[in-house]
Each structure stands twice: as structure tokens, then as C-alpha cells.
């Protein structure tokens, strides 16, 4: 799982900026906690739940969804690096 995560992180650099990819990768513990709760039945307290919600909101803000920016759809210039512009 660890090697596939690293491969997918490097693959993500092709499609999104390094900053966005890094933010998503640093949110991995939240996804692991959520998966452990759903799949393994792990119990979690109120503090981890609040921290997880804050982290997921932060990732949502970094991704610049249309709901926040007021646009009708995702801006592909923000999501995909275009190397042909130069």
C-alpha cells in the first residue's frame, strides 16, 4: 500500500500542482482513520472527528470547488498543468 501511495503521488504531479498533491497526501491519516472506523469498527473520540472535519474542509478549500469560487464548473487551469503554454 505504501509503494502504491508513492507511485500515485508522483503520478498526481502530472495532473495537479505539487502544492495540491502535497496537501492531499498530508490528509492521508484522516482517510485512514475513516477507513478504520468503517471497515474495522474502530472507535474514535470527538477530537479526532473534529480534526478530521477541519482537515477535509481544508482540502476542499485547496481544491477550489465551484461552490466556493462561484464558477459553474471546475477550472481546468487550476486542476491540470498545461505545459504547452510556453
N, CA, C and O atoms as CSV, one atom per row, in Angstrom:
chain,resi,resn,atom,element,x,y,z
A,1,UNK,N,N,0.824,-1.185,0.000
A,1,UNK,CA,C,0.000,0.000,0.000
A,1,UNK,C,C,0.871,1.254,0.000
A,1,UNK,O,O,0.544,2.242,-0.657
A,2,UNK,N,N,1.967,1.212,0.729
A,2,UNK,CA,C,2.836,2.378,0.795
A,2,UNK,C,C,3.484,2.696,-0.541
A,2,UNK,O,O,3.570,3.859,-0.935
A,3,UNK,N,N,3.940,1.660,-1.239
A,3,UNK,CA,C,4.574,1.905,-2.539
A,3,UNK,C,C,3.558,2.394,-3.566
A,3,UNK,O,O,3.882,3.230,-4.409
A,4,UNK,N,N,2.340,1.881,-3.502
A,4,UNK,CA,C,1.323,2.366,-4.441
A,4,UNK,C,C,0.946,3.810,-4.125
A,4,UNK,O,O,0.633,4.575,-5.037
A,5,UNK,N,N,0.969,4.195,-2.855
A,5,UNK,CA,C,0.686,5.588,-2.495
A,5,UNK,C,C,1.752,6.524,-3.049
A,5,UNK,O,O,1.430,7.606,-3.539
A,6,UNK,N,N,2.999,6.127,-2.979
A,6,UNK,CA,C,4.080,6.958,-3.513
A,6,UNK,C,C,3.986,7.048,-5.023
A,6,UNK,O,O,4.168,8.125,-5.590
A,7,UNK,N,N,3.707,5.937,-5.683
A,7,UNK,CA,C,3.569,5.949,-7.144
A,7,UNK,C,C,2.421,6.856,-7.561
A,7,UNK,O,O,2.561,7.638,-8.502
A,8,UNK,N,N,1.282,6.761,-6.869
A,8,UNK,CA,C,0.140,7.608,-7.211
A,8,UNK,C,C,0.416,9.078,-6.908
A,8,UNK,O,O,-0.085,9.955,-7.610
A,9,UNK,N,N,1.211,9.359,-5.865
A,9,UNK,CA,C,1.556,10.751,-5.583
A,9,UNK,C,C,2.398,11.327,-6.718
A,9,UNK,O,O,2.137,12.444,-7.165
A,10,UNK,N,N,3.386,10.601,-7.186
A,10,UNK,CA,C,4.189,11.089,-8.302
A,10,UNK,C,C,3.356,11.203,-9.576
A,10,UNK,O,O,3.562,12.114,-10.378
A,11,UNK,N,N,2.427,10.287,-9.757
A,11,UNK,CA,C,1.543,10.346,-10.918
A,11,UNK,C,C,0.631,11.572,-10.849
A,11,UNK,O,O,0.288,12.153,-11.879
A,12,UNK,N,N,0.239,11.966,-9.627
A,12,UNK,CA,C,-0.643,13.125,-9.476
A,12,UNK,C,C,0.058,14.424,-9.875
A,12,UNK,O,O,-0.612,15.385,-10.254
A,13,UNK,N,N,1.385,14.474,-9.801
A,13,UNK,CA,C,2.108,15.683,-10.192
A,13,UNK,C,C,1.874,16.022,-11.658
A,13,UNK,O,O,2.010,17.177,-12.062
A,14,UNK,N,N,1.531,15.038,-12.437
A,14,UNK,CA,C,1.274,15.259,-13.856
A,14,UNK,C,C,-0.032,16.029,-14.068
A,14,UNK,O,O,-0.172,16.749,-15.057
A,15,UNK,N,N,-0.984,15.881,-13.149
A,15,UNK,CA,C,-2.314,16.439,-13.349
A,15,UNK,C,C,-2.650,17.624,-12.447
A,15,UNK,O,O,-3.446,18.478,-12.838
A,16,UNK,N,N,-2.068,17.697,-11.256
A,16,UNK,CA,C,-2.345,18.813,-10.363
A,16,UNK,C,C,-1.026,19.381,-9.859
A,16,UNK,O,O,0.028,18.769,-10.029
A,17,UNK,N,N,-1.089,20.545,-9.242
A,17,UNK,CA,C,0.133,21.186,-8.777
A,17,UNK,C,C,0.735,20.411,-7.607
A,17,UNK,O,O,0.063,19.617,-6.949
A,18,UNK,N,N,2.004,20.663,-7.373
A,18,UNK,CA,C,2.698,19.979,-6.288
A,18,UNK,C,C,2.078,20.352,-4.944
A,18,UNK,O,O,1.963,19.507,-4.056
A,19,UNK,N,N,1.680,21.608,-4.791
A,19,UNK,CA,C,1.078,22.049,-3.530
A,19,UNK,C,C,-0.224,21.306,-3.255
A,19,UNK,O,O,-0.436,20.829,-2.141
A,20,UNK,N,N,-1.095,21.203,-4.250
A,20,UNK,CA,C,-2.368,20.497,-4.067
A,20,UNK,C,C,-2.131,19.019,-3.764
A,20,UNK,O,O,-2.794,18.448,-2.898
A,21,UNK,N,N,-1.205,18.410,-4.461
A,21,UNK,CA,C,-0.907,16.999,-4.239
A,21,UNK,C,C,-0.356,16.772,-2.833
A,21,UNK,O,O,-0.702,15.786,-2.182
A,22,UNK,N,N,0.492,17.673,-2.367
A,22,UNK,CA,C,1.071,17.542,-1.037
A,22,UNK,C,C,0.011,17.686,0.044
A,22,UNK,O,O,0.034,16.958,1.036
A,23,UNK,N,N,-0.917,18.615,-0.139
A,23,UNK,CA,C,-1.998,18.793,0.836
A,23,UNK,C,C,-2.841,17.532,0.924
A,23,UNK,O,O,-3.197,17.100,2.021
A,24,UNK,N,N,-3.161,16.946,-0.202
A,24,UNK,CA,C,-3.956,15.721,-0.209
A,24,UNK,C,C,-3.186,14.575,0.446
A,24,UNK,O,O,-3.770,13.776,1.179
A,25,UNK,N,N,-1.885,14.489,0.188
A,25,UNK,CA,C,-1.082,13.416,0.799
A,25,UNK,C,C,-0.958,13.585,2.307
A,25,UNK,O,O,-0.938,12.595,3.039
A,26,UNK,N,N,-0.873,14.826,2.783
A,26,UNK,CA,C,-0.790,15.040,4.225
A,26,UNK,C,C,-2.121,14.789,4.914
A,26,UNK,O,O,-2.168,14.691,6.141
A,27,UNK,N,N,-3.202,14.685,4.154
A,27,UNK,CA,C,-4.514,14.368,4.721
A,27,UNK,C,C,-4.745,12.862,4.802
A,27,UNK,O,O,-5.829,12.427,5.191
A,28,UNK,N,N,-3.754,12.070,4.446
A,28,UNK,CA,C,-3.883,10.620,4.451
A,28,UNK,C,C,-4.293,10.050,5.816
A,28,UNK,O,O,-5.115,9.135,5.846
A,29,UNK,N,N,-3.769,10.538,6.939
A,29,UNK,CA,C,-4.210,9.972,8.226
A,29,UNK,C,C,-5.711,10.108,8.469
A,29,UNK,O,O,-6.311,9.261,9.131
A,30,UNK,N,N,-6.313,11.153,7.946
A,30,UNK,CA,C,-7.761,11.310,8.100
A,30,UNK,C,C,-8.491,10.223,7.323
A,30,UNK,O,O,-9.452,9.639,7.823
A,31,UNK,N,N,-8.040,9.951,6.110
A,31,UNK,CA,C,-8.663,8.905,5.301
A,31,UNK,C,C,-8.449,7.523,5.929
A,31,UNK,O,O,-9.337,6.672,5.881
A,32,UNK,N,N,-7.281,7.308,6.511
A,32,UNK,CA,C,-7.007,6.028,7.172
A,32,UNK,C,C,-7.905,5.859,8.396
A,32,UNK,O,O,-8.436,4.774,8.631
A,33,UNK,N,N,-8.076,6.927,9.175
A,33,UNK,CA,C,-8.945,6.869,10.349
A,33,UNK,C,C,-10.384,6.576,9.944
A,33,UNK,O,O,-11.064,5.774,10.584
A,34,UNK,N,N,-10.845,7.225,8.885
A,34,UNK,CA,C,-12.200,6.992,8.395
A,34,UNK,C,C,-12.366,5.555,7.915
A,34,UNK,O,O,-13.373,4.912,8.209
A,35,UNK,N,N,-11.379,5.051,7.177
A,35,UNK,CA,C,-11.448,3.679,6.685
A,35,UNK,C,C,-11.401,2.680,7.839
A,35,UNK,O,O,-12.083,1.656,7.794
A,36,UNK,N,N,-10.598,2.964,8.880
A,36,UNK,CA,C,-10.530,2.069,10.041
A,36,UNK,C,C,-11.858,2.051,10.780
A,36,UNK,O,O,-12.276,1.010,11.287
A,37,UNK,N,N,-12.517,3.192,10.842
A,37,UNK,CA,C,-13.820,3.242,11.515
A,37,UNK,C,C,-14.868,2.448,10.736
A,37,UNK,O,O,-15.661,1.709,11.320
A,38,UNK,N,N,-14.862,2.608,9.413
A,38,UNK,CA,C,-15.873,1.938,8.585
A,38,UNK,C,C,-15.579,0.450,8.439
A,38,UNK,O,O,-16.473,-0.379,8.613
A,39,UNK,N,N,-14.347,0.108,8.124
A,39,UNK,CA,C,-14.018,-1.290,7.818
A,39,UNK,C,C,-13.745,-2.141,9.052
A,39,UNK,O,O,-14.151,-3.302,9.106
A,40,UNK,N,N,-13.060,-1.576,10.045
A,40,UNK,CA,C,-12.636,-2.362,11.198
A,40,UNK,C,C,-13.461,-2.123,12.447
A,40,UNK,O,O,-13.314,-2.842,13.436
A,41,UNK,N,N,-14.326,-1.121,12.413
A,41,UNK,CA,C,-15.149,-0.829,13.569
A,41,UNK,C,C,-14.402,-0.124,14.691
A,41,UNK,O,O,-14.822,-0.190,15.846
A,42,UNK,N,N,-13.298,0.551,14.370
A,42,UNK,CA,C,-12.532,1.298,15.368
A,42,UNK,C,C,-13.376,2.425,15.944
A,42,UNK,O,O,-14.154,3.055,15.227
A,43,UNK,N,N,-13.223,2.675,17.229
A,43,UNK,CA,C,-13.927,3.779,17.855
A,43,UNK,C,C,-13.054,5.025,17.789
A,43,UNK,O,O,-11.831,4.939,17.896
A,44,UNK,N,N,-13.683,6.178,17.614
A,44,UNK,CA,C,-12.937,7.430,17.605
A,44,UNK,C,C,-13.680,8.447,18.460
A,44,UNK,O,O,-14.910,8.482,18.491
A,45,UNK,N,N,-12.902,9.271,19.151
A,45,UNK,CA,C,-13.471,10.272,20.040
A,45,UNK,C,C,-13.885,11.522,19.295
A,45,UNK,O,O,-13.800,11.587,18.069
A,46,UNK,N,N,-14.330,12.505,20.038
A,46,UNK,CA,C,-14.821,13.741,19.447
A,46,UNK,C,C,-13.689,14.582,18.867
A,46,UNK,O,O,-13.883,15.238,17.843
A,47,UNK,N,N,-12.526,14.582,19.485
A,47,UNK,CA,C,-11.397,15.382,19.000
A,47,UNK,C,C,-10.919,14.890,17.623
A,47,UNK,O,O,-10.755,15.712,16.722
A,48,UNK,N,N,-10.691,13.593,17.428
A,48,UNK,CA,C,-10.301,13.139,16.088
A,48,UNK,C,C,-11.360,13.423,15.022
A,48,UNK,O,O,-11.022,13.700,13.871
A,49,UNK,N,N,-12.632,13.355,15.399
A,49,UNK,CA,C,-13.699,13.639,14.435
A,49,UNK,C,C,-13.669,15.107,14.032
A,49,UNK,O,O,-13.774,15.428,12.848
A,50,UNK,N,N,-13.525,16.007,15.015
A,50,UNK,CA,C,-13.459,17.443,14.709
A,50,UNK,C,C,-12.221,17.757,13.876
A,50,UNK,O,O,-12.301,18.519,12.913
A,51,UNK,N,N,-11.076,17.176,14.238
A,51,UNK,CA,C,-9.851,17.396,13.470
A,51,UNK,C,C,-10.000,16.882,12.040
A,51,UNK,O,O,-9.537,17.526,11.098
A,52,UNK,N,N,-10.639,15.733,11.876
A,52,UNK,CA,C,-10.859,15.181,10.537
A,52,UNK,C,C,-11.742,16.072,9.685
A,52,UNK,O,O,-11.474,16.265,8.499
A,53,UNK,N,N,-12.792,16.614,10.280
A,53,UNK,CA,C,-13.682,17.517,9.530
A,53,UNK,C,C,-12.933,18.777,9.117
A,53,UNK,O,O,-13.087,19.248,7.990
A,54,UNK,N,N,-12.124,19.327,10.021
A,54,UNK,CA,C,-11.350,20.528,9.699
A,54,UNK,C,C,-10.362,20.248,8.574
A,54,UNK,O,O,-10.209,21.062,7.664
A,55,UNK,N,N,-9.692,19.104,8.631
A,55,UNK,CA,C,-8.733,18.746,7.574
A,55,UNK,C,C,-9.442,18.578,6.232
A,55,UNK,O,O,-8.963,19.079,5.215
A,56,UNK,N,N,-10.571,17.882,6.219
A,56,UNK,CA,C,-11.292,17.683,4.959
A,56,UNK,C,C,-11.828,18.998,4.400
A,56,UNK,O,O,-11.864,19.180,3.183
A,57,UNK,N,N,-12.244,19.914,5.272
A,57,UNK,CA,C,-12.649,21.244,4.803
A,57,UNK,C,C,-11.465,21.990,4.201
A,57,UNK,O,O,-11.608,22.678,3.190
A,58,UNK,N,N,-10.300,21.856,4.820
A,58,UNK,CA,C,-9.094,22.488,4.280
A,58,UNK,C,C,-8.716,21.936,2.921
A,58,UNK,O,O,-8.339,22.690,2.024
A,59,UNK,N,N,-8.814,20.628,2.763
A,59,UNK,CA,C,-8.529,20.021,1.452
A,59,UNK,C,C,-9.539,20.511,0.419
A,59,UNK,O,O,-9.190,20.747,-0.738
A,60,UNK,N,N,-10.786,20.661,0.842
A,60,UNK,CA,C,-11.808,21.191,-0.073
A,60,UNK,C,C,-11.527,22.611,-0.503
A,60,UNK,O,O,-11.753,22.967,-1.659
A,61,UNK,N,N,-11.036,23.427,0.411
A,61,UNK,CA,C,-10.702,24.811,0.064
A,61,UNK,C,C,-9.516,24.848,-0.891
A,61,UNK,O,O,-9.503,25.640,-1.833
A,62,UNK,N,N,-8.525,24.002,-0.657
A,62,UNK,CA,C,-7.353,23.954,-1.532
A,62,UNK,C,C,-7.741,23.516,-2.939
A,62,UNK,O,O,-7.163,23.996,-3.915
A,63,UNK,N,N,-8.716,22.606,-3.059
A,63,UNK,CA,C,-9.135,22.108,-4.377
A,63,UNK,C,C,-9.949,23.136,-5.154
A,63,UNK,O,O,-10.211,22.939,-6.340
A,64,UNK,N,N,-10.353,24.224,-4.513
A,64,UNK,CA,C,-11.106,25.314,-5.140
A,64,UNK,C,C,-12.346,24.811,-5.887
A,64,UNK,O,O,-12.419,24.927,-7.110
A,65,UNK,N,N,-13.324,24.252,-5.158
A,65,UNK,CA,C,-14.532,23.764,-5.830
A,65,UNK,C,C,-15.396,24.923,-6.317
A,65,UNK,O,O,-15.287,26.034,-5.799
A,66,UNK,N,N,-16.253,24.677,-7.306
A,66,UNK,CA,C,-17.103,25.743,-7.856
A,66,UNK,C,C,-18.032,26.369,-6.816
A,66,UNK,O,O,-18.407,27.534,-6.949
A,67,UNK,N,N,-18.402,25.624,-5.801
A,67,UNK,CA,C,-19.278,26.153,-4.756
A,67,UNK,C,C,-18.629,27.344,-4.043
A,67,UNK,O,O,-19.315,28.301,-3.685
A,68,UNK,N,N,-17.315,27.286,-3.837
A,68,UNK,CA,C,-16.604,28.363,-3.153
A,68,UNK,C,C,-16.218,29.479,-4.117
A,68,UNK,O,O,-16.324,30.655,-3.769
A,69,UNK,N,N,-15.771,29.130,-5.325
A,69,UNK,CA,C,-15.286,30.140,-6.258
A,69,UNK,C,C,-16.398,30.831,-7.021
A,69,UNK,O,O,-16.161,31.886,-7.610
A,70,UNK,N,N,-17.600,30.279,-7.036
A,70,UNK,CA,C,-18.713,30.897,-7.743
A,70,UNK,C,C,-18.765,30.568,-9.223
A,70,UNK,O,O,-19.609,31.096,-9.947
A,71,UNK,N,N,-17.879,29.706,-9.677
A,71,UNK,CA,C,-17.893,29.312,-11.085
A,71,UNK,C,C,-18.897,28.180,-11.284
A,71,UNK,O,O,-19.355,27.564,-10.321
A,72,UNK,N,N,-19.234,27.915,-12.554
A,72,UNK,CA,C,-20.195,26.858,-12.849
A,72,UNK,C,C,-19.568,25.477,-12.832
A,72,UNK,O,O,-20.251,24.493,-12.547
A,73,UNK,N,N,-18.279,25.384,-13.133
A,73,UNK,CA,C,-17.598,24.091,-13.148
A,73,UNK,C,C,-16.158,24.294,-12.716
A,73,UNK,O,O,-15.695,25.426,-12.578
A,74,UNK,N,N,-15.447,23.182,-12.503
A,74,UNK,CA,C,-14.052,23.276,-12.098
A,74,UNK,C,C,-13.241,23.964,-13.185
A,74,UNK,O,O,-13.460,23.742,-14.376
A,75,UNK,N,N,-12.306,24.795,-12.763
A,75,UNK,CA,C,-11.401,25.453,-13.688
A,75,UNK,C,C,-10.263,24.489,-14.003
A,75,UNK,O,O,-9.458,24.163,-13.131
A,76,UNK,N,N,-10.201,24.038,-15.241
A,76,UNK,CA,C,-9.177,23.063,-15.619
A,76,UNK,C,C,-7.775,23.638,-15.527
A,76,UNK,O,O,-6.810,22.887,-15.384
A,77,UNK,N,N,-7.642,24.965,-15.609
A,77,UNK,CA,C,-6.313,25.559,-15.466
A,77,UNK,C,C,-5.775,25.369,-14.052
A,77,UNK,O,O,-4.562,25.288,-13.857
A,78,UNK,N,N,-6.658,25.299,-13.074
A,78,UNK,CA,C,-6.223,25.059,-11.698
A,78,UNK,C,C,-5.944,23.588,-11.447
A,78,UNK,O,O,-5.095,23.253,-10.622
A,79,UNK,N,N,-6.643,22.708,-12.143
A,79,UNK,CA,C,-6.510,21.282,-11.866
A,79,UNK,C,C,-5.461,20.591,-12.727
A,79,UNK,O,O,-4.839,19.628,-12.277
A,80,UNK,N,N,-5.251,21.056,-13.947
A,80,UNK,CA,C,-4.342,20.385,-14.869
A,80,UNK,C,C,-3.246,21.351,-15.275
A,80,UNK,O,O,-3.520,22.489,-15.658
A,81,UNK,N,N,-2.008,20.897,-15.192
A,81,UNK,CA,C,-0.883,21.717,-15.619
A,81,UNK,C,C,-0.760,21.624,-17.132
A,81,UNK,O,O,-0.640,20.532,-17.688
A,82,UNK,N,N,-0.790,22.765,-17.789
A,82,UNK,CA,C,-0.645,22.799,-19.237
A,82,UNK,C,C,0.792,23.210,-19.564
A,82,UNK,O,O,1.189,24.348,-19.315
A,83,UNK,N,N,1.545,22.304,-20.107
A,83,UNK,CA,C,2.935,22.575,-20.428
A,83,UNK,C,C,3.097,23.177,-21.819
A,83,UNK,O,O,4.195,23.591,-22.189
A,84,UNK,N,N,2.018,23.229,-22.588
A,84,UNK,CA,C,2.104,23.722,-23.958
A,84,UNK,C,C,1.968,25.235,-24.049
A,84,UNK,O,O,2.057,25.780,-25.149
A,85,UNK,N,N,1.760,25.922,-22.961
A,85,UNK,CA,C,1.536,27.364,-22.981
A,85,UNK,C,C,2.782,28.152,-23.344
A,85,UNK,O,O,2.668,29.234,-23.918
A,86,UNK,N,N,3.941,27.659,-23.036
A,86,UNK,CA,C,5.167,28.438,-23.199
A,86,UNK,C,C,5.560,28.570,-24.639
A,86,UNK,O,O,6.572,29.198,-24.948
